[in-house]
Structures are given as structure tokens and as C-alpha cells.
Amino acid sequence: MTAGADAIEIRPAEAEDASAIWAILEPVIRAGETLALDRRMDRENALWAWMGGDRAAFVAEIDGEVVGVGYVRPNQGGGGAHVANAGYAVAESARGKGVARTLCRASLSAARAAGFRAMQFNLVVASNAAAVAAWTAEGFAEVGRLPGAFEHPRLGTVDALVMYRGL
């Protein structure tokens, strides 16, 4: 997949990627505008939230540089384990180059390959217009709106969306 003249490559995340992943996650977490994570979260807990437990983490590279990170995991256990969940973060320097959409497409393929039958995003911040547009273009539909469910540091309380698509 290409983004302009730059080829975006997706590969599984490795332990050696931890510093590059943290370099992407830390400013996103500290900004507090798109992820439902504690803005004071430390490196160890952020890496666990992104790569630990039941997550299959992967990275996006352009010219060998890690510019994005994503994961796929079951959205729920038991009777809901057939629905995947995913998350993404992109380095500031790589935004607008198709990295998030490439990560999304990779997660959809990985979820299909793992036997999931659908994917659900539990909390898409409604004020994140770029994400809402990208996920809609990738076939996700808004199936729920959670009024005032996200505390945005600049905008105050904003709605969060639940977005879903079959695989």
C-alpha cells in the first residue's frame, strides 16, 4: 500500500519496537483528545495497554521508520468473542499520509484471518472528524452515540461513537 511516494509497510510489533511505539503513543496520550487513556499514563502501562494481554500488535513503517501502531483483540469474551476490537495511533509527522487507514485495513484482514466475524470500535471521539471519516470510508457505521462520554481537554465534554462493521 502506498501513501504518496512513500510505501507503508505493516508488520507484527516486536519487543524491540517499544521505544518507537512509546514515541508515538506518548504525545497522543498526553494530548488526551482521541484515546480513552489516562493522560498521566506511564510508558510501561501504555505499552501494556497497546501490546499486552490478548492484543495482536503491529506497526506501520515508512522507509524503515515506525510511524504508526495498531492492535487487534477480542472486543469481549464469551458470547461476544467473535467481534474484534482495534486501536491505532499515528506519529504526528506521518498524519495525512494514509497510515491510519492502512492500519485499519491491516487490522480488518488480521481479524478476518483470526476468525472474527465483525469489528467494533467502542469509543470514537465524535470531535475526531478525521477518524470518523476514515472509519466510515472503511465500511464502519455509527451504531450508537454516547452523549458526553468523553472529556476532551480543549472542547470539554463531547460525544463518543460506537462504530461497527461486519467482516
C-alpha positions as CSV (number, residue, x, y, z in Angstrom):
1,M,0.0,0.0,0.0
2,T,1.4,3.4,-0.8
3,A,0.8,6.9,0.6
4,G,2.0,9.4,-1.9
5,A,5.6,8.4,-2.8
6,D,6.1,6.6,0.5
7,A,5.3,2.9,0.8
8,I,3.6,2.0,4.1
9,E,4.5,-1.5,5.3
10,I,2.7,-3.3,8.1
11,R,4.4,-5.9,10.3
12,P,3.9,-7.5,13.7
13,A,5.2,-5.4,16.6
14,E,8.3,-6.7,18.3
15,A,9.7,-6.0,21.8
16,E,12.5,-4.0,20.1
17,D,9.8,-1.6,18.8
18,A,8.8,-0.5,22.3
19,S,10.7,2.8,22.2
20,A,9.3,3.7,18.8
21,I,5.8,2.8,19.9
22,W,6.1,4.8,23.0
23,A,7.4,7.8,21.0
24,I,4.1,7.6,19.0
25,L,1.8,6.9,21.9
26,E,3.1,9.3,24.5
27,P,2.1,12.6,22.7
28,V,-1.3,11.1,21.7
29,I,-1.9,10.0,25.3
30,R,-0.7,13.3,26.7
31,A,-2.9,15.3,24.3
32,G,-5.9,13.4,25.6
33,E,-8.0,14.2,22.5
34,T,-8.5,10.8,20.9
35,L,-7.8,7.9,23.2
36,A,-9.7,6.9,26.4
37,L,-6.4,6.5,28.3
38,D,-5.2,8.4,31.4
39,R,-3.2,11.3,30.2
40,R,-0.6,10.6,33.0
41,M,-0.1,7.0,31.9
42,D,3.5,5.9,32.1
43,R,5.5,4.1,29.4
44,E,5.1,0.6,31.0
45,N,1.3,0.9,31.3
46,A,0.9,2.4,27.9
47,L,2.9,-0.4,26.2
48,W,0.9,-3.0,28.2
49,A,-2.4,-1.3,27.1
50,W,-1.2,-1.4,23.5
51,M,0.7,-4.6,23.3
52,G,-0.1,-6.7,26.3
53,G,-2.6,-9.4,27.1
54,D,-4.9,-10.5,24.3
55,R,-3.7,-7.9,21.8
56,A,-2.0,-8.7,18.5
57,A,0.0,-5.6,18.0
58,F,1.5,-4.4,14.7
59,V,3.4,-1.4,13.4
60,A,3.3,0.7,10.2
61,E,6.7,1.7,8.7
62,I,7.7,4.2,6.1
63,D,11.2,3.8,4.8
64,G,12.0,1.6,7.9
65,E,10.7,4.1,10.4
66,V,7.9,3.1,12.7
67,V,5.2,5.8,12.1
68,G,2.1,4.0,13.4
69,V,0.9,1.3,15.7
70,G,-2.2,-0.7,16.0
71,Y,-3.7,-3.8,17.7
72,V,-6.5,-6.3,17.3
73,R,-8.1,-8.1,20.1
74,P,-11.5,-9.7,21.0
75,N,-13.9,-6.9,21.9
76,Q,-15.5,-9.1,24.6
77,G,-15.1,-12.6,26.0
78,G,-17.6,-15.5,25.9
79,G,-20.6,-14.9,23.6
80,G,-19.0,-11.7,22.3
81,A,-15.6,-13.1,21.4
82,H,-16.4,-13.3,17.7
83,V,-16.3,-9.5,17.4
84,A,-12.9,-7.8,17.2
85,N,-11.8,-4.5,18.6
86,A,-8.8,-2.5,17.3
87,G,-6.9,0.7,18.1
88,Y,-4.5,2.9,16.2
89,A,-2.1,5.7,16.8
90,V,0.0,7.6,14.2
91,A,3.1,9.8,14.6
92,E,2.4,13.5,14.1
93,S,4.9,13.5,11.2
94,A,3.0,10.8,9.3
95,R,-0.5,12.2,9.7
96,G,-2.4,12.8,6.4
97,K,-0.4,10.1,4.6
98,G,-2.9,7.2,4.8
99,V,-1.2,5.5,7.7
100,A,-4.3,5.2,9.9
101,R,-6.4,3.8,7.1
102,T,-3.6,1.3,6.2
103,L,-3.5,0.2,9.8
104,C,-7.3,-0.1,9.8
105,R,-7.2,-2.3,6.6
106,A,-4.5,-4.4,8.1
107,S,-6.5,-4.9,11.3
108,L,-9.6,-5.9,9.3
109,S,-7.5,-8.5,7.4
110,A,-5.9,-9.8,10.6
111,A,-9.3,-10.0,12.3
112,R,-10.8,-12.0,9.4
113,A,-7.8,-14.3,9.4
114,A,-8.2,-14.9,13.1
115,G,-11.8,-15.9,12.6
116,F,-13.6,-12.8,13.9
117,R,-16.9,-12.0,12.2
118,A,-17.1,-8.3,12.9
119,M,-15.2,-5.4,14.3
120,Q,-16.4,-2.8,16.8
121,F,-14.8,0.5,17.9
122,N,-16.2,1.2,21.4
123,L,-15.3,4.8,21.7
124,V,-14.5,7.0,18.7
125,V,-14.4,10.6,19.9
126,A,-17.0,12.4,17.8
127,S,-14.9,15.6,17.5
128,N,-12.1,13.5,15.8
129,A,-13.6,14.2,12.4
130,A,-10.6,12.6,10.5
131,A,-11.1,9.3,12.3
132,V,-14.9,9.3,11.9
133,A,-14.5,10.0,8.2
134,A,-11.8,7.3,7.8
135,W,-13.7,4.6,9.6
136,T,-16.9,5.4,7.7
137,A,-14.9,5.2,4.4
138,E,-13.7,1.7,5.6
139,G,-17.3,0.5,6.0
140,F,-17.9,1.2,9.6
141,A,-21.4,2.6,10.6
142,E,-22.2,4.6,13.7
143,V,-24.4,2.3,15.7
144,G,-24.5,4.3,18.9
145,R,-23.8,7.7,20.2
146,L,-22.8,8.1,23.9
147,P,-23.7,11.7,24.9
148,G,-20.9,13.5,26.8
149,A,-18.9,10.2,27.2
150,F,-15.5,11.8,26.6
151,E,-13.8,14.6,28.5
152,H,-11.8,16.5,25.8
153,P,-9.1,18.7,27.3
154,R,-9.9,21.7,24.9
155,L,-13.6,21.1,24.0
156,G,-15.0,19.9,27.2
157,T,-17.4,17.0,27.3
158,V,-18.0,15.6,23.8
159,D,-20.0,12.6,22.4
160,A,-18.4,9.3,21.7
161,L,-19.4,7.0,18.9
162,V,-19.7,3.2,18.8
163,M,-18.8,2.1,15.2
164,Y,-19.3,-1.3,13.8
165,R,-18.8,-3.4,10.6
166,G,-19.2,-7.0,9.6
167,L,-16.2,-8.9,8.2
